[in-house]
């Protein structure tokens, strides 16, 4: 069983930055994909960044945050990060860490990010 715990959310002014962290616990050896999703009030959950194959450094970022958000992994620490720069009010959402193994999907509880002046 794998549990994911996000941290790093909070209130930030437009143009500011935040770094979200995802700390997994349990046996993550079978996880091959890491991603960050977000869900704004009244909207569907959407993927914002993905590391689709842990064997590579390939990442993909959704167009609405491309150039502003970066997903990264620290394999030595078993951490996954989402660096968010130039934040906008429309980035306000609950952000979720996601992991996929050959057996199932895993979700964290989410961390709130609010971008407001």
N, C-alpha and C positions, 0 to 999 in steps of 0.2 A: 504494500500500500504506500502510496506517495501522497504527501501533503505539501501544499504550496502556500507560502505566507508572503504577502506583499507588504512593502513598507515604502515610505518616502513621499506619500501624497500630502496634500495640504492646500493652503490658500496662497496664490501667487498673483502678482499684478501682470497685466498684459505686457508681453515682451520679456518676461522673466523665464527662469529655467527651474526644472525639477529633475531629479533622477530617482526613478522608481527601482526598487530592488525586489527580486523574487528569490526566496530561500526555500529550496525543496528539502524535505526530509523523507527518509525511507529509501527504498532501493530504486535508484534512478537509472540503473544500467541499461534498461530496455527503452528508455525514452529517446526518441530520435528527432523530435520536433519541439521547439519552444516558440512561444508567441505571446504577444500582448494584445488584448482586446480592450475595448471600452464600450460603455453603454451610457448614453446621455438620457436624461429624463424624457420619456415619451418616444424614445427611439430604439431601434433594434441594436443588439450588440454587434459590433463590427471589429474586424481584425485591423490593427494599426501597424503591426510589425511582426515579422516571423523569421525565425532561423530554422529553415525547413529540414536541415540535415546536420546533425551534430558532428558528422565526420568532415564537414567543410565550414568555411567562413561565409558562405553565401547567406545573404539576408534579403528580405524584400520589405518594402515600406509602402503603405497605401498612399495614393497620390495626395490626399488632403494634408498629409503631414510630411511628405517627402522633402528632404532638405532641412527639416527641423527636428525630427525624431531619429534616434538611432538605437537599435537593439544590439546588445553585446552579451557575451558569456564569459565568465571567468571559470574555466573548468577546474582550476586548482581549488577554488573556493566553493564550487558547485553553486554559483550565483548567476542569475540572469538579470540584466539591467535594461531599463528603457530611459535613455537620456532624452529629455524634452526641452528644447530651446525655442525661443521666440514664441512663447505660448500666447494663445489667443482665447478670447472668451468662449469661442465655439469648441475649444478643447476640453471644456468643463464636462466631466463624466466620472463614472466609477471605472477604474482601470483594473483589469484582471490579468493575472498570469495564467498561462495555459501550457500544458505539456501533453504530448501524445506518445504513447508507447505502442508496441505491437498489440497490446491487449485492450487498452482503453484510453480514454481522455481524462485529464485531471484539470481541475480549476481551483484557483485560489478564491478567497473570500472577497477580494477586491479592496482597493484603496481609493478614496475620494480625491479627485483633483478639481480644484475650483480656481478659475482664472477670472479675476475681477479686480477693478480698481476701487 
